[in-house]
Amino acid sequence: MLNTLKFMSLIMVFGLGLSLASCETMEGAGQDIEHAGEAVQDAAN
């Protein structure tokens, strides 16, 4: 029982860290796409 609780706690902490890291990665990708779109607009003008 105690080993299962420790294992589940470890999985939850790992999952939380992974989800926070992926949010930061997606935010950075969104900024890169936005900058690329602005560059295309500037080139078209």
C-alpha positions in Angstrom: 0.0 0.0 0.0 2.7 2.5 1.0 4.8 1.6 -2.1 1.8 2.2 -4.3 1.2 5.6 -2.7 4.9 6.6 -3.2 4.8 5.4 -6.8 1.6 7.3 -7.6 3.0 10.5 -5.9 6.1 10.2 -8.0 4.0 9.8 -11.2 1.9 12.8 -10.3 5.0 15.0 -9.7 6.6 13.9 -12.9 3.4 14.5 -14.8 3.1 18.0 -13.4 6.7 18.9 -14.3 6.2 17.5 -17.8 3.0 19.5 -18.3 4.6 22.7 -17.2 7.6 22.2 -19.5 5.3 21.5 -22.5 3.3 24.7 -21.8 6.6 26.7 -21.9 7.6 24.9 -25.1 4.2 25.6 -26.8 4.4 29.3 -25.8 7.8 29.6 -27.3 6.6 27.9 -30.5 3.7 30.3 -30.7 6.0 33.3 -30.4 8.2 31.9 -33.2 5.2 31.5 -35.5 4.0 35.0 -34.7 7.4 36.5 -35.5 7.5 34.5 -38.8 4.1 35.8 -39.7 5.2 39.4 -39.0 8.2 38.9 -41.3 6.0 37.6 -44.1 3.7 40.6 -43.7 6.7 43.0 -43.7 8.1 41.4 -46.9 4.7 41.7 -48.6 4.4 45.4 -47.9 
